[in-house]
């Protein structure tokens, strides 16, 4: 039974510059006076252009851009900076007077423009900030910028899920939808924007009961961007390969049992060589290499073909779900919540199926112990869809929303809560001997700042990000060395941001600790309800300066919601 209601609103939200603080500082530093510049590479849509735009904002620079239409025209990218029919040596002299040159889409430059950029790098008089897509064809003069060590290279990694959640905050999406979008797009922000827009226009983002969030359930929208990314896969695979890819799309993971599944080994080997499938060395299971391909192939298969392929898929998901539940429960018992592959549960949620309450409760607990509190609440609600009164899911929902464990609970995690609350003496000798939890209690009882830092590292290694943040926060108060305290504070705040801005007693006072004095002052005034203009008038600043300080503060606090500032300030 469907428990969501249709909402045809299309989310219209700004696309803020989010995350990438370290990368931003690196580009700014590399493009400063006395530096040669930098090359920023990464797949298409990963935000190279936006990063560079932010890095050079407010500086005097010239911009050239490669385009596919002009690749056969000499110096086409520099037409606005050079006179007609200019010889190469004179072009170098003219552009040597440019202090900072930004080259976007350098992989699309014509050969003459690429050679010119290379010569400018060799001469070293012009600082260069270059963006190029990696993994595809590019003029040799461009690739030699970094392979020849003329310029340092910054290879952009995909944005973490937490930063994607911040990007999508204005759309009000529930965390399981955010994770699904993050997984499908794998860092492609252009595709992300395209999908969110398509879902909103089609009315497929539906309200989640009991929250102000919206969810995406059901098939992937087949947009032009999706077809564009799927087309090269189908071209490379050929008819036989496409048939195998579609079978995997409806039934992955498939065991590599040729006699039972009828998979052609030669086709599989070719698909693996082309990077289109992945074969697990341990289990022998075959999956599609990119998480977009499965949903896209299912969505484009057509009704009759989809029905035939689904008929040949494995049977009921119950045994697979139970296997995932046992794996998660085993990790929890082992005090280890590092990520575990759970494709079946995620696929069922994506399809809008009702999950068994027992599975959902374990998923919620696993997420909560990792510090992913919004995810934990979402998984608990999934279980309550099928069994509204389920006690385990209800308890996980309450804990994820900031509730306290039931009194008298003998669970090791419930006992460990005393350590998190700063009272290790209450559970002395009652935590597993030698465990990271026991070591946490011992270090806290001794007031050992360095020991608490080591405990935090161990907790983080085992996936307990929120607990690690709390241990670092306790180390701040235990350290006698101000420098060590500042380092612990920074680590605590960074981990807390990854925990979906969790608020716990151990983290109180740390939320605003990373901000500058001026940022704290402005955030406090904004939290009191003053507008940017009112703050500017009170502090004798420009409205733009106030906005810039708030923007920087939002990035550090892990929120873009002005309405969340009062609670942040209260916890500090």
N, C-alpha and C positions, 0 to 999 in steps of 0.2 A: 504494500500500500504506500503510495507516495505521500509524504508528509510535508512537501514543500509547495509553496504557491508561486505562480509565475509572476515575474516582475519585469516589465518590458523596458525599464530604464536603461539607457546606454550610459556607462560610466564616462563622464568627462572629467579628467583629472590632469594636473600638471605632471610633467616628466622631470622630476628634480634630479640634480646630479647627486648620486648616492654612492657611498662607499668610495673605494679607490683613493683614500686619503694618502696612503703611502706612495701609490703610483703618482698621484698629483704632485707631491713634494719632489719626487724623483725627476719628473719632467720639468718642473720649475727650476730645480737645481741645475739640471743638464743644459737648460736654455738660458741660464744667467750669464752675465758678462764674464768673459774669460773661459767659458766652456764651449766645446765644439758642437753640442746639441745631442740629439738622441733619435733613435728609430723605435717607434711603437708598432708592434705587430700583433696579430691575432686574427681569428676567423671573422668573417663578415658579420656585422651587427653586434659586436662585443663592446662597442662604446669607445673605439679609438678616437674618432673625430671629436666626440663630446669631451673626452679627457683632455685632449690637446686644446680645445677651445677654452676650457676652464683654466688650463695652465697658463695660457698666454693672454687671458682676459686683462685688459687695462695696459698692455704693453704695445709698443710700436712694432708692427711686423707686417710683412707682405705674405699673401696667401696664393698658392697655385694648387690646382686640382687636376688630377688625371681623369680622363673620361674615355669610355670605350669608343665613342663616335670619332674621337680625334687622334686615335693611336697612329694613324698613317700620315698625320700632318706634322712636319718638323716644328719644334718649339711651340706647339699649339697651346700647351699649358701656360707658357710664359708670354702669350701674345699681348696681354695687357701691361706687361712690364718692359717689353723690348720693342725697338723699332722694327719695321719690316726688313726682311732679307738680311738680318744681322749675322755675321760669321761667328762661329763658336767662340773664338778667342776674345772677341769684343763683348760677346754676351757674358762671359765670365767676368770681364773687367767691370761691366755695368752693374752686375748683380753683386759684385764684391762690396759695393757701397751699401747694400742692404744689411742691417745689423742682425735681423732675425727673419728667417724665411721658413714658413710653414708649408709643407708639401703633403697634401692629403691625397689618398688613393694613389700612392706612388707606383703601385703595381700596374696601373693603367696608363702610365706616362708613355708618350711616343719615345722612340729610341733617342732622338736628339735631346729632348728635355731630360730624359734619364741620365744621359751622358753629362749634361750640363750640371745636374744636381751632384753627380759624382765628382766632377771637377771642382765644384764649390767646396765639397767636403775635403778634397785633397789640398786645396789652397788654404783652407782654414780661416779665411777672413770673415765668412758669414756663418752665423750659428744656424743650424738646421734642426728643425723638428719635423720628422717624417712619419707618416702613417702608411702602413702597407698591410694587405691581407697576406697571411702566410699559408703555405700549403698549396698554392696555385702558381700558375705561370707569372713571371715578372721579368722585366728587362734585367739582363745581367748586371748592368751598371747600378741598378737599385739594390739587388741582393748583395752585391759586393760592399755596400755601405756598412753592413754589419759582419758579413763573413770575412771581409778584408780588414775588419777591426778599425775602420775609419770612425765609426760612431758606436757608442754603446747601444745595446738593444734591450728593450723592455717588452717581454712577451706577456700580453694580458691573459690572465686566467678568467674563467667565467665568474660572474658575480656570485657570491654565496647566497644561499636561500634567504638568509636574514636581510640582506640588502635588497633582494628582489621584493621581499615583503614590504620593506620601506617604500620602494618605488610604487607599489600597488596600494599603499595605505589609503589613499583617497577613494579607491574603488570599493573599499569595505569588503574585501574577499576573506572568507574563512581560511584558516591555515592549510587545510588539506587541499583546497583548490590552489592556493599559492604554491604548495609543494608540487602539485601536479603540473602546473604551468612551468615552474622552474625545471622540473625533470624533462618535460617535453621540449622546451626551448634550448636547454643546455647552454645558456649564456647568450643566446641570440636575442638581443633586446628589441630588434626590429620585429622579429616574429612574435615576441611577447606582446608588444603593443598591438600588432595586427590581430592576434587571437582574442585579447581582452576586448578590443573594439568590436570584433565580429560576434562574440558571445553576448555583449550588451545589446547590440543592434537586433539580434535575433531573439532577445528576451530569454536567454538561456542561463542567466545568472539569477538564481531564485533565493528568496529569503530563507535563512535558517531559523526555525522556530526558537524563541527564547533568547535571540541575540539580535544585534543590528548588522549582522554580516550576511553575505550572499555566497552561494555555492554554485559550482559548475559540476553537473553530473551528465553523463551521456557521451555521445560520440564527439570526436574532434571536428570543429568547423573546417570545411574544405575551402579555404580561402586561396586567392591567387598566390600568396606567399607560401602556403603549404604545398601547393602543386609545384611551385618553382623549386622548392627544396627536395621534393620527391622525384622530379623528372630525371635528374642525373642518375639516381639510384636505379630507376627502371631501365634507363638506357644502358648502363654498365652491366646489369644483371642478365639481360636477354630473356627470351620467353621461358626457358627452363628455370633460370634463376628467379624470375618473377614468381613463378608458381611455388617454388620453395619458400621464398620470402613471405608470400601470402599465407601459406600453411603455418609458418612460424607466427605470423601476426595473429592468427586466430587460436593458436595453441601453445605458444611459447611458455615455459621452456620445454623443448622436446628432447627426450633422451636419444642419444646417438646409437640407436638400435636399428640398423638398416633393414633387417628382415621384418621387424614389426611395423616400423613407420614408413617403409618404402622410400626413404630419402636416398637420393643419388649421391654417392660419395664424391664423384668428380665435380658435380655442381657445388656441393658443400665446400670442397677444397678451393674452388675458384672464388666463391663468395667470401670465404675467410681471407684469401689472399687480397681481395679487393677491399677488405675492411668493412664488409656489410653484415657479417655475423660474428658472434663470439662463441667459442667452444670452451667450456670450463674444464680445466685440466683434471680436477678432482672428481666432479660428478659426471662429466661427459655430456652435460646438457648443452643444447644449442639455443642461443637467443639472438635476437637482432641486435646489432651493435649500437644503433642510435635509438633512443627512446621515442623519437618522433615517428620513426618509420612504421612501427606496429599500429598505432592509432590512425595514421594517415592511410595505410593500406586497408585497414578495416573500413574506414570511412569511404574509401573510393572503390570498394570491391563491387558494389551493386547488390541489389536485394537477393537475386537468385544465387549468385556466386558466393555471397556471404553466408547464405543459408547452407549451401553445400559444404563450404569450408568449416563452418561451425559444427556441422554434423560429424565431421571427421576429427574434431578436437577431442581431447581427453574428457572423461566423464565428469561427474559431480565434483565440485571444488572442496567438499567437506574434508576429505583426507589431507589435501594439500594445506588447507587452512589450519587443521589441527597440528600438522607438522610445523607450520610457522609459529603457532601458539606455543608449542612445546619448546621450540628453539628460543623464543623470547623469554619464556618462564625460566628456562635453564640458565640463560645469561643473568637474569635478575638474581637467581639463587647464588650464582657464582660471583656476585658483586662486580659485574662487568656489563655495562650497557653501551658498549661500542655498537655502531650500526650493524644490523642483521638484514640480509636481503629478504624482503617480504612482498614479492610481486603479486601474489594471488590476492591478498587483502587489499592492496592498493588498487588492483584492477577492479575488484568488486565494488569498492567505494566509488571509483570513477564511473562505473556503469550505473550507480544509483541503487545497487542491491542492498538488502538488509543483512547486516552482519550478525553472526551469533554473539550474544551478549558476553559470553565467556572470552571469546577472542578479542572483542573490542575493549574489555576491561584490562586485559593484559597489555594490549597495544597502548592504552591510555597510561597505564602504570609505567611502562618502559619509557614513553615519551616524558612523563613527569619526572622520572629519576634522571633523565638526561637534561632536565631544565627547560624542555620545550613545553611550557605550560599551556599555551594556546592550542598546540597540537594535541596535548593530553585531553583538554576539554572537548575538542572536536571528536576525538575517538570515542570518548565516553558518551557523547550525544549520539554517535552512530549506534552504539549498543542500546541506548535507551529508545531509539526509534523502533526496534523490534520488540523489546521488553521494557515498557515504560517504567516499571517498578523495580528493575534489576538493582539489587543492593550494591554489588561490586562496582557497576558503572556509576551509580549515584554517588558512592563514596569517592571514586576517582574524580568525578566532576567537582565535587565539593573541595577536594584537596587541590585540584588544579586552579580553582578560583580563589585560593588563599585560605581555605579552611584548615583546621587542626586535626591530627589523627585522633581516633577514638581512644579514650582513656583506657589503660590496661592492655593495650595492644602489645603483644609480645614479639612482634615482628622486628627483625634486626634493624630495618630502616626506621621504624617508630622509635626504637631505643636510641638510634643515632641522632634523632631530632634533638635530643638533649645537648649533644655536642654542638650542633648547629646553632642552638639557642644560647650557647656559652656556658653550659652547666655540665662539664664532663664528669664531675664527681658523682653525679646521679647514676651514671651507667658504668662506673669503674669496674672492670673485670667482667662486664656483661656483653661486650662486643667480641666478635671472632678474633681470637688471638693472632697477632701478627698481621691482621688485615689493615688496609689503608684507613678504615674507620677507627680501629683501635689506635693506630699511630696518630690519627688526628686528635683523639681524646687525650692521649699522653702529651703531645706537643702543646696543646691548648692549656692543659693543667700546669705545665712547666712555664708557660708564658714564653715559649721558644719561637721567636719570629722566623728564624732560618728553618727550623723544623716544620713550621706551618707552611712555609713556601714549598718545601719538599713534598709535604702531604698534598698540597694543591696540585703540584705537577703529577703526582700519582693518581689523584682523582680525575684530573683532566685526561690522562692517558687511558683511563678506564671508561671514559665517556660521561662522567658525572660533572658536567660543566657548571651547573649551578652550585653544587657542593664545593667545587674547586674555587669558584668566585668567592664564596663565603670564607673559605680557608685563607685565601689571600687577604680578604678584608680583616679577618682576625689577626693576620700577621702584621697589618698596618699598625694596629694598636699595640702589638707586642714588640715591634722593632725599636731599638734605641737609636739606631743610625737613621737620620732623616732621609738619606739617599735610598737606603733599602726600603724604608716605608713608602717612599714615592713610587718605587718600582712595583711594590706589591699592590699599591693603590691602582696604578695604571693597568696591571694585569687583571685585578678584580673587576675594574670597570669594563675592560674589553670583553671579558667572559660574560659579565652580566648582560651586555648588549646582545651577545649571541643567545642568551636565554630569554629572548622576547621581552626584554626590559622587566625581568622579574623583580619583585619588591619583597624582601624578607628582612627580619630584624638584623641579621648579620651584615646586610648590605646598607643599612641605614647610615646616612652621612657620607656615602661614597658617590652618590649620583652626581652631585655638582662639583665633586673634588677635582675633576679633570679640566674644568673650565677656567679661563682667565678671570681675573677679578672683575673686569668690565662685563664679560659674558655673564657671570653670576649675577651681577647687578641688574642687567637688562632682563635676564630670564626671570628673576624674582619679581620685577615690576610687571612683566608680561603675565606672570602667574597670578598677580593681584587683579588683573582685568584691564590694565591700561593698554591702549592701542599703540602701535608703533609711533604715530605722530605725538601722542601724549608723552611717551617715553622720551622721544627726541627733544621735546620742549623742556621736560624736567631736567634732562642731563646736558642740555645745550649741544646736541648732536644733530646731524642731518638724519632725515627719515631713512635714507639709503644706508647710512652707517649702522643704524639700529637693525635694519633688515639683514645686513650682512652678518652682524654679530649673532642674531637669532639663527640664521641659516647655519653658521658654523657650530653653534651650540646644539642645534637639532641633530647634526651629524654625529656629534660626540655622545649625545644622550640616547641615540638610537630611536628617535621619534620625530615625526614631522607634524604631530598633532598639538596645536597650541592648547587645546583643552586638557591635555595630559600634564601640563606644566605644574598646576597646583599640587597634584599628588606627588610629583617628583620633588618639589621643593619641601613638601611636608616630610618626606622620607629622609631628606638631608638635614 
